[in-house]
Amino acid sequence: MTALEVCCADIQSVRAAIAGGAQRIELCSALEVGGLTPSAGLIKEARILTCRKVKLHILIRPRPGDYIYTRDEIEVMLTDVDFARKLECDGVVIGALTPEGDVDTDVVGCLAAAAGNMSVTFHRAFDLCRDPFEAMEALKQIPSIDRILTSGLAPSAPQGLDMIKELVAKAPEGIAIMPGAGVNSGNAAHIAATAGVKDIHASAKTTVASEMKFRRGDVSMGAPGADEYSRLSTSEAEVKALVAALSDI
């Protein structure tokens, strides 16, 4: 069976992923910018809910934008990794690049070492690297790296499927390739079977309408024109459909 990792950005999504049968949760915040480190409160509550029956991995990304980090930002990430480790989370999801588009092995190695015995995933910064095969060889030199989350250097995993297959074929021993981005219950089985992977990543998200009755339509708390009265959250039904689709792969 191919394991399903569900990306969750709120506590309701964590509940939905657990109820739907996900094997692993990647906990984050701010999915609209590709995901950021979740709050301490969200991590603690998710750890309680998973009760070690569902693996809990924490995204370590201190801000939106590129993956080149200052010394201060590295210290922030080290603190977040340490917090996840002390809460006995199962893994962290990290990534850093150089200005030239290579894996920043100094930063990644430092974060991976701080993770201790936790599992370590290199996130989709991989999809912005200059040469994916050189990037894999660089990650091979960091013993703690267990998997790479990738869309195959394409906007979505279905579009990058040929590259994902090639990455799987050439991945160093001990590093799993995990397709993600644009994965849903309608295409997950095809992606997993075609690529020959043992893990797949999806958000299983759906739009949830606000219960607000009074609405001030001319005020935006974020980007101009942003919808303040809906949000994206994980769908239990979609998680169940994904698990069912992957059950025989």
BALOBA-1460 file (C-alpha; in Angstrom, 3 decimals):
// residues 249
<rec num="1" residu="m" x="0.000" y="0.000" z="0.000"/>
<rec num="2" residu="t" x="1.250" y="3.481" z="-0.849"/>
<rec num="3" residu="a" x="1.324" y="5.685" z="2.260"/>
<rec num="4" residu="l" x="-0.611" y="8.938" z="2.174"/>
<rec num="5" residu="e" x="0.819" y="12.122" z="3.688"/>
<rec num="6" residu="v" x="-1.737" y="14.893" z="4.095"/>
<rec num="7" residu="c" x="-0.698" y="18.530" z="4.353"/>
<rec num="8" residu="c" x="-2.718" y="20.220" z="7.118"/>
<rec num="9" residu="a" x="-2.746" y="23.898" z="8.025"/>
<rec num="10" residu="d" x="-5.314" y="24.010" z="10.853"/>
<rec num="11" residu="i" x="-6.512" y="21.802" z="13.663"/>
<rec num="12" residu="q" x="-9.750" y="20.883" z="11.844"/>
<rec num="13" residu="s" x="-7.644" y="19.602" z="8.956"/>
<rec num="14" residu="v" x="-5.629" y="17.462" z="11.370"/>
<rec num="15" residu="r" x="-8.847" y="15.900" z="12.654"/>
<rec num="16" residu="a" x="-10.048" y="15.306" z="9.090"/>
<rec num="17" residu="a" x="-6.757" y="13.680" z="8.045"/>
<rec num="18" residu="i" x="-6.812" y="11.347" z="11.043"/>
<rec num="19" residu="a" x="-10.471" y="10.408" z="10.558"/>
<rec num="20" residu="g" x="-9.872" y="9.857" z="6.843"/>
<rec num="21" residu="g" x="-7.099" y="7.348" z="7.469"/>
<rec num="22" residu="a" x="-3.942" y="9.258" z="6.483"/>
<rec num="23" residu="q" x="-0.721" y="7.575" z="7.533"/>
<rec num="24" residu="r" x="1.187" y="10.817" z="7.999"/>
<rec num="25" residu="i" x="0.490" y="14.528" z="8.436"/>
<rec num="26" residu="e" x="2.711" y="17.378" z="7.302"/>
<rec num="27" residu="l" x="1.719" y="20.220" z="9.595"/>
<rec num="28" residu="c" x="2.135" y="23.777" z="8.336"/>
<rec num="29" residu="s" x="0.389" y="27.123" z="8.097"/>
<rec num="30" residu="a" x="-0.321" y="29.538" z="5.235"/>
<rec num="31" residu="l" x="-0.896" y="27.096" z="2.395"/>
<rec num="32" residu="e" x="-1.614" y="30.048" z="0.127"/>
<rec num="33" residu="v" x="2.114" y="30.901" z="0.117"/>
<rec num="34" residu="g" x="3.308" y="27.313" z="-0.133"/>
<rec num="35" residu="g" x="3.313" y="26.619" z="3.586"/>
<rec num="36" residu="l" x="5.106" y="28.092" z="6.619"/>
<rec num="37" residu="t" x="6.078" y="26.788" z="10.049"/>
<rec num="38" residu="p" x="2.939" y="26.220" z="12.149"/>
<rec num="39" residu="s" x="2.465" y="27.843" z="15.543"/>
<rec num="40" residu="a" x="3.604" y="26.205" z="18.753"/>
<rec num="41" residu="g" x="-0.018" y="25.796" z="19.826"/>
<rec num="42" residu="l" x="-1.000" y="24.050" z="16.613"/>
<rec num="43" residu="i" x="1.959" y="21.676" z="16.874"/>
<rec num="44" residu="k" x="1.141" y="20.779" z="20.480"/>
<rec num="45" residu="e" x="-2.539" y="20.171" z="19.766"/>
<rec num="46" residu="a" x="-1.757" y="18.129" z="16.653"/>
<rec num="47" residu="r" x="0.689" y="16.008" z="18.647"/>
<rec num="48" residu="i" x="-2.067" y="15.300" z="21.172"/>
<rec num="49" residu="l" x="-4.586" y="14.404" z="18.463"/>
<rec num="50" residu="t" x="-2.277" y="12.103" z="16.516"/>
<rec num="51" residu="c" x="-1.442" y="10.168" z="19.705"/>
<rec num="52" residu="r" x="1.483" y="8.564" z="17.840"/>
<rec num="53" residu="k" x="-1.020" y="6.588" z="15.754"/>
<rec num="54" residu="v" x="-0.464" y="8.955" z="12.831"/>
<rec num="55" residu="k" x="3.014" y="10.247" z="12.017"/>
<rec num="56" residu="l" x="3.394" y="14.003" z="12.491"/>
<rec num="57" residu="h" x="5.979" y="15.933" z="10.460"/>
<rec num="58" residu="i" x="6.478" y="19.681" z="10.930"/>
<rec num="59" residu="l" x="7.257" y="22.065" z="8.074"/>
<rec num="60" residu="i" x="10.206" y="24.303" z="8.932"/>
<rec num="61" residu="r" x="9.981" y="27.430" z="6.777"/>
<rec num="62" residu="p" x="10.155" y="30.793" z="8.555"/>
<rec num="63" residu="r" x="8.793" y="33.051" z="5.807"/>
<rec num="64" residu="p" x="7.410" y="33.059" z="2.263"/>
<rec num="65" residu="g" x="9.630" y="33.768" z="-0.714"/>
<rec num="66" residu="d" x="12.912" y="32.170" z="-1.726"/>
<rec num="67" residu="y" x="14.899" y="29.525" z="0.133"/>
<rec num="68" residu="i" x="18.049" y="31.549" z="0.819"/>
<rec num="69" residu="y" x="18.289" y="32.182" z="4.541"/>
<rec num="70" residu="t" x="20.129" y="34.657" z="6.737"/>
<rec num="71" residu="r" x="21.914" y="33.669" z="9.940"/>
<rec num="72" residu="d" x="18.972" y="35.008" z="11.969"/>
<rec num="73" residu="e" x="16.488" y="32.936" z="9.942"/>
<rec num="74" residu="i" x="18.629" y="29.823" z="10.382"/>
<rec num="75" residu="e" x="18.539" y="30.355" z="14.154"/>
<rec num="76" residu="v" x="14.753" y="30.646" z="13.976"/>
<rec num="77" residu="m" x="14.563" y="27.356" z="12.056"/>
<rec num="78" residu="l" x="16.897" y="25.624" z="14.508"/>
<rec num="79" residu="t" x="14.655" y="26.743" z="17.360"/>
<rec num="80" residu="d" x="11.600" y="25.382" z="15.550"/>
<rec num="81" residu="v" x="13.330" y="22.045" z="14.856"/>
<rec num="82" residu="d" x="14.311" y="21.824" z="18.528"/>
<rec num="83" residu="f" x="10.729" y="22.519" z="19.583"/>
<rec num="84" residu="a" x="9.410" y="19.754" z="17.319"/>
<rec num="85" residu="r" x="12.034" y="17.334" z="18.626"/>
<rec num="86" residu="k" x="11.216" y="18.086" z="22.269"/>
<rec num="87" residu="l" x="7.527" y="17.434" z="21.555"/>
<rec num="88" residu="e" x="8.595" y="14.062" z="20.096"/>
<rec num="89" residu="c" x="7.209" y="14.804" z="16.653"/>
<rec num="90" residu="d" x="8.077" y="12.152" z="14.089"/>
<rec num="91" residu="g" x="9.779" y="14.330" z="11.511"/>
<rec num="92" residu="v" x="10.586" y="17.725" z="10.076"/>
<rec num="93" residu="v" x="10.351" y="19.041" z="6.528"/>
<rec num="94" residu="i" x="13.230" y="21.345" z="5.573"/>
<rec num="95" residu="g" x="14.989" y="22.909" z="2.596"/>
<rec num="96" residu="a" x="17.464" y="25.617" z="1.626"/>
<rec num="97" residu="l" x="19.120" y="26.660" z="-1.629"/>
<rec num="98" residu="t" x="22.103" y="28.736" z="-2.652"/>
<rec num="99" residu="p" x="21.691" y="31.767" z="-4.924"/>
<rec num="100" residu="e" x="23.010" y="29.570" z="-7.746"/>
<rec num="101" residu="g" x="20.116" y="27.121" z="-7.349"/>
<rec num="102" residu="d" x="22.005" y="24.319" z="-5.620"/>
<rec num="103" residu="v" x="21.157" y="22.642" z="-2.312"/>
<rec num="104" residu="d" x="22.666" y="24.660" z="0.526"/>
<rec num="105" residu="t" x="24.260" y="21.651" z="2.191"/>
<rec num="106" residu="d" x="25.600" y="23.722" z="5.091"/>
<rec num="107" residu="v" x="22.144" y="24.942" z="6.126"/>
<rec num="108" residu="v" x="20.343" y="21.675" z="5.348"/>
<rec num="109" residu="g" x="23.019" y="19.647" z="7.129"/>
<rec num="110" residu="c" x="22.776" y="21.874" z="10.187"/>
<rec num="111" residu="l" x="18.978" y="21.568" z="10.346"/>
<rec num="112" residu="a" x="19.089" y="17.802" z="9.723"/>
<rec num="113" residu="a" x="21.632" y="17.328" z="12.499"/>
<rec num="114" residu="a" x="19.403" y="19.304" z="14.894"/>
<rec num="115" residu="a" x="16.511" y="16.946" z="14.059"/>
<rec num="116" residu="g" x="18.239" y="14.113" z="15.904"/>
<rec num="117" residu="n" x="16.309" y="10.886" z="15.441"/>
<rec num="118" residu="m" x="13.385" y="12.523" z="13.644"/>
<rec num="119" residu="s" x="12.702" y="11.710" z="10.010"/>
<rec num="120" residu="v" x="13.802" y="14.457" z="7.604"/>
<rec num="121" residu="t" x="12.110" y="15.375" z="4.319"/>
<rec num="122" residu="f" x="13.566" y="17.878" z="1.836"/>
<rec num="123" residu="h" x="10.603" y="19.963" z="0.680"/>
<rec num="124" residu="r" x="9.659" y="21.436" z="-2.693"/>
<rec num="125" residu="a" x="12.557" y="23.857" z="-2.716"/>
<rec num="126" residu="f" x="13.857" y="20.870" z="-4.685"/>
<rec num="127" residu="d" x="11.608" y="21.906" z="-7.584"/>
<rec num="128" residu="l" x="13.447" y="25.227" z="-7.848"/>
<rec num="129" residu="c" x="16.935" y="23.731" z="-7.965"/>
<rec num="130" residu="r" x="19.255" y="24.152" z="-10.957"/>
<rec num="131" residu="d" x="19.890" y="20.438" z="-11.546"/>
<rec num="132" residu="p" x="17.719" y="17.856" z="-9.752"/>
<rec num="133" residu="f" x="20.203" y="15.029" z="-10.146"/>
<rec num="134" residu="e" x="23.055" y="17.057" z="-8.708"/>
<rec num="135" residu="a" x="20.679" y="18.086" z="-5.925"/>
<rec num="136" residu="m" x="19.953" y="14.444" z="-5.111"/>
<rec num="137" residu="e" x="23.676" y="13.686" z="-4.976"/>
<rec num="138" residu="a" x="24.149" y="16.615" z="-2.602"/>
<rec num="139" residu="l" x="21.343" y="15.362" z="-0.362"/>
<rec num="140" residu="k" x="22.897" y="11.892" z="-0.407"/>
<rec num="141" residu="q" x="25.792" y="13.364" z="1.566"/>
<rec num="142" residu="i" x="23.426" y="14.282" z="4.417"/>
<rec num="143" residu="p" x="22.661" y="10.941" z="6.130"/>
<rec num="144" residu="s" x="19.473" y="12.142" z="7.840"/>
<rec num="145" residu="i" x="17.537" y="12.890" z="4.624"/>
<rec num="146" residu="d" x="14.831" y="10.231" z="4.174"/>
<rec num="147" residu="r" x="12.726" y="11.604" z="1.330"/>
<rec num="148" residu="i" x="12.309" y="14.364" z="-1.222"/>
<rec num="149" residu="l" x="8.925" y="15.998" z="-1.854"/>
<rec num="150" residu="t" x="8.668" y="17.011" z="-5.503"/>
<rec num="151" residu="s" x="6.290" y="17.812" z="-8.335"/>
<rec num="152" residu="g" x="8.966" y="16.744" z="-10.809"/>
<rec num="153" residu="l" x="10.051" y="20.375" z="-11.350"/>
<rec num="154" residu="a" x="6.617" y="21.117" z="-12.834"/>
<rec num="155" residu="p" x="3.588" y="23.099" z="-11.644"/>
<rec num="156" residu="s" x="1.974" y="19.834" z="-10.510"/>
<rec num="157" residu="a" x="2.930" y="16.203" z="-10.036"/>
<rec num="158" residu="p" x="0.762" y="14.990" z="-12.958"/>
<rec num="159" residu="q" x="2.605" y="17.415" z="-15.235"/>
<rec num="160" residu="g" x="5.977" y="16.369" z="-13.849"/>
<rec num="161" residu="l" x="5.324" y="12.627" z="-13.853"/>
<rec num="162" residu="d" x="8.030" y="11.760" z="-16.394"/>
<rec num="163" residu="m" x="10.640" y="13.587" z="-14.325"/>
<rec num="164" residu="i" x="9.339" y="11.966" z="-11.131"/>
<rec num="165" residu="k" x="9.844" y="8.536" z="-12.718"/>
<rec num="166" residu="e" x="13.401" y="9.480" z="-13.640"/>
<rec num="167" residu="l" x="14.085" y="10.775" z="-10.142"/>
<rec num="168" residu="v" x="12.781" y="7.531" z="-8.629"/>
<rec num="169" residu="a" x="15.024" y="5.513" z="-10.940"/>
<rec num="170" residu="k" x="18.113" y="7.535" z="-10.003"/>
<rec num="171" residu="a" x="17.434" y="8.294" z="-6.347"/>
<rec num="172" residu="p" x="20.276" y="7.386" z="-3.972"/>
<rec num="173" residu="e" x="19.691" y="4.410" z="-1.720"/>
<rec num="174" residu="g" x="17.782" y="5.420" z="1.380"/>
<rec num="175" residu="i" x="16.111" y="8.488" z="-0.143"/>
<rec num="176" residu="a" x="12.479" y="8.082" z="-1.208"/>
<rec num="177" residu="i" x="10.842" y="10.290" z="-3.824"/>
<rec num="178" residu="m" x="7.388" y="11.526" z="-2.753"/>
<rec num="179" residu="p" x="5.184" y="13.137" z="-5.439"/>
<rec num="180" residu="g" x="3.151" y="16.144" z="-4.360"/>
<rec num="181" residu="a" x="1.237" y="19.153" z="-5.804"/>
<rec num="182" residu="g" x="-1.993" y="18.676" z="-7.715"/>
<rec num="183" residu="v" x="-2.511" y="15.172" z="-6.305"/>
<rec num="184" residu="n" x="-6.114" y="14.113" z="-5.693"/>
<rec num="185" residu="s" x="-8.207" y="10.971" z="-5.426"/>
<rec num="186" residu="g" x="-8.715" y="10.941" z="-9.184"/>
<rec num="187" residu="n" x="-5.035" y="10.798" z="-10.113"/>
<rec num="188" residu="a" x="-3.169" y="9.535" z="-7.039"/>
<rec num="189" residu="a" x="-3.249" y="5.844" z="-7.978"/>
<rec num="190" residu="h" x="-2.001" y="6.567" z="-11.501"/>
<rec num="191" residu="i" x="0.838" y="8.740" z="-10.208"/>
<rec num="192" residu="a" x="1.894" y="6.211" z="-7.569"/>
<rec num="193" residu="a" x="1.740" y="3.206" z="-9.886"/>
<rec num="194" residu="t" x="3.436" y="4.940" z="-12.814"/>
<rec num="195" residu="a" x="6.244" y="6.394" z="-10.726"/>
<rec num="196" residu="g" x="6.624" y="3.345" z="-8.486"/>
<rec num="197" residu="v" x="6.611" y="5.320" z="-5.228"/>
<rec num="198" residu="k" x="5.751" y="4.239" z="-1.691"/>
<rec num="199" residu="d" x="4.648" y="7.682" z="-0.443"/>
<rec num="200" residu="i" x="2.404" y="10.340" z="-1.908"/>
<rec num="201" residu="h" x="1.548" y="13.832" z="-0.657"/>
<rec num="202" residu="a" x="-1.757" y="15.709" z="-0.953"/>
<rec num="203" residu="s" x="-3.599" y="18.478" z="0.838"/>
<rec num="204" residu="a" x="-7.073" y="17.016" z="0.154"/>
<rec num="205" residu="k" x="-8.364" y="20.517" z="0.659"/>
<rec num="206" residu="t" x="-11.772" y="21.963" z="0.042"/>
<rec num="207" residu="t" x="-13.204" y="25.476" z="0.407"/>
<rec num="208" residu="v" x="-15.040" y="26.096" z="3.670"/>
<rec num="209" residu="a" x="-17.432" y="29.032" z="3.790"/>
<rec num="210" residu="s" x="-17.459" y="31.396" z="6.769"/>
<rec num="211" residu="e" x="-20.362" y="31.401" z="9.216"/>
<rec num="212" residu="m" x="-20.182" y="35.199" z="9.461"/>
<rec num="213" residu="k" x="-23.568" y="36.784" z="8.836"/>
<rec num="214" residu="f" x="-22.390" y="40.382" z="8.995"/>
<rec num="215" residu="r" x="-19.833" y="41.060" z="6.261"/>
<rec num="216" residu="r" x="-17.898" y="44.211" z="5.458"/>
<rec num="217" residu="g" x="-17.118" y="43.695" z="1.809"/>
<rec num="218" residu="d" x="-14.939" y="46.771" z="1.300"/>
<rec num="219" residu="v" x="-12.262" y="45.785" z="3.863"/>
<rec num="220" residu="s" x="-9.532" y="43.236" z="3.197"/>
<rec num="221" residu="m" x="-7.199" y="41.973" z="5.906"/>
<rec num="222" residu="g" x="-4.728" y="40.542" z="3.415"/>
<rec num="223" residu="a" x="-4.099" y="41.066" z="-0.267"/>
<rec num="224" residu="p" x="-6.560" y="43.433" z="-1.978"/>
<rec num="225" residu="g" x="-9.555" y="41.487" z="-3.205"/>
<rec num="226" residu="a" x="-8.817" y="38.489" z="-0.983"/>
<rec num="227" residu="d" x="-11.849" y="36.519" z="0.175"/>
<rec num="228" residu="e" x="-12.072" y="37.032" z="3.926"/>
<rec num="229" residu="y" x="-15.110" y="34.773" z="4.220"/>
<rec num="230" residu="s" x="-13.806" y="31.413" z="3.082"/>
<rec num="231" residu="r" x="-10.782" y="29.243" z="3.779"/>
<rec num="232" residu="l" x="-9.186" y="26.056" z="2.574"/>
<rec num="233" residu="s" x="-9.277" y="23.049" z="4.868"/>
<rec num="234" residu="t" x="-8.689" y="19.319" z="4.538"/>
<rec num="235" residu="s" x="-11.703" y="17.234" z="3.535"/>
<rec num="236" residu="e" x="-12.186" y="13.978" z="5.437"/>
<rec num="237" residu="a" x="-14.102" y="12.558" z="2.472"/>
<rec num="238" residu="e" x="-11.249" y="13.348" z="0.078"/>
<rec num="239" residu="v" x="-8.708" y="11.792" z="2.447"/>
<rec num="240" residu="k" x="-10.812" y="8.627" z="2.585"/>
<rec num="241" residu="a" x="-11.057" y="8.604" z="-1.213"/>
<rec num="242" residu="l" x="-7.275" y="9.014" z="-1.515"/>
<rec num="243" residu="v" x="-6.627" y="6.198" z="0.948"/>
<rec num="244" residu="a" x="-9.023" y="3.934" z="-0.949"/>
<rec num="245" residu="a" x="-7.418" y="4.817" z="-4.283"/>
<rec num="246" residu="l" x="-3.955" y="3.995" z="-2.963"/>
<rec num="247" residu="s" x="-4.900" y="0.864" z="-1.030"/>
<rec num="248" residu="d" x="-3.919" y="-1.535" z="-3.799"/>
<rec num="249" residu="i" x="-0.827" y="0.316" z="-5.060"/>
